[in-house]
Amino acid sequence: MTTTTQRPRSGPRIGLLGSYGGYNMGDEAILICVLSCLRAHRPDARLVIFSRNAEHTRAHYPGVDDVVSWEGVPQKQVLDALSGLDLLVLGGGGILYDGEARRYLRLVEAAQAHGVRTFGYAVGAGPLRDADDRAAVRAVLPMMDEVVVRDEESRLVLEEAGLDRELTVTADPALLLPPEPFTEQMMRQEGVPADTRLVGMSVREPGRAAEKLDEGDYHALLADVADFLVRRLDAHVVFVPMERQDVHHAHGVLSRMTAPDRGRILHSVYRPGQVLGLMSHLDLVVGMRLHFVIFAAVSGLPVLPLPYSGKVFDFARRIGAPALVGVAREQAGLLLAEVDRLWDEFPQRRVDLGVRVERLQELARETCARCGQVLDLMDDAGNPPDAAQSGLHLLRPGTGAAG
């Protein structure tokens, strides 16, 4: 279940729990940045990743000390791994939402029951309407050493769920991701033409985190946007999957374009840093996936976020981008007008975007600093969380908690 130790270490044993395992490029970008933070602050730390796909994590993070599977394995193995930690870092990213929050928080609570300190690292929340998930939030988060959320939307969602504790709002950890080269050879292998304007586009699937999307409706809407940009900029459109199922939805948009020959879908698998490096080849970005929008903003590109959820709307507001109120076909005229204006006005907006991104990056660094403070205080005298008060009903059978 675990990797072998790479080298002897004597520092704290720190666990990282999130949606890790290669399912989503944004979550992997977050993991890279959290690992970098912890290694910079405590080079002697023994790092343990709790993964949904341990094989993927072992292959892509060989420098960590252990990888622990936590889905579809005997609970005792997971509890034994949790009990051996000094600190469990939850997050970041959008993990506290209906159907998932209770699963993550059950492990956090188990760690607390063993006297392990717990830290919420720029966590994202919402939608959060399920009674069991809301109960888990109210029971477990108050017992954490600190809870940092990545945006105001997450703070409001948690407070509306009944959470009564101080929350710190910072920014997404992936704002600090270092780029890797996306080479000309990679572009040729993907069939992306050289010496032409390129528009990057990101689409996603409907689901629990994007309940208001109608597949056919938004496929047609984005096809309208893509065709407009092809004509307006004499551009090619590059669809960039951030999850594997995004390929299906990219094909859905491409099939509805009147100029499908001017669109390409990336089919190879890339690291988050390489996708960030891809931005250097693009001229404009239209995106649904939050981290695709983040990568574009960090790269100083004109970007039109398509806010299928509050987290995208919140980020659009923070970078001063057009913040539409949804993704629906009846908004096609407004959307085309916004992207047209974005292209024309971006030379005047560029400096403001850079200032806003730098401010968000400073907030992302604040999360790291706050986690470092918890590490620095771990040797101080003090009582660990009281397991009797931390709502251990989440670990008992028959209470509605998901496995």
Buried (B, 14 or more C-beta within 10 A) or exposed (E): BBBEEEEEBEBBBBBBBBBBBBBBBBBBBBBBBBBBBBBEBBEEBBBBBBBBBBEBBBEBBEEBBBBBBBEEEEEEBBBEBBEBBBBBBBBBBBBBBBBBBBBBBBBBBBBBBBBBBBBBBBBBBBBBEBEBBBBBBBBBBBBBBBBBBBBBBBBBBBBEBEBEEEBBBBBBBBBBBEBBEBEEEBBEEBEBEEEEBBBBBBBBBBEEBBEEBEEEEBBBBBBBBBBBBBEBBEBBBBBBBBBEEBBEBBBBBBEBBEBBEBBBBBEEEBBBBBBBBBBEBBBBBBBBBBBBBBBBBBBBBBBBBBBBBBBBBBBBBBBBBBBBEBBBBEBBEEBBEBBBEBBEEBEEBEEEBBEBBEEBBEBBBBBBEBBBBBBEEBEEEEEBBEBEEBBBBBBEEEEEBEE
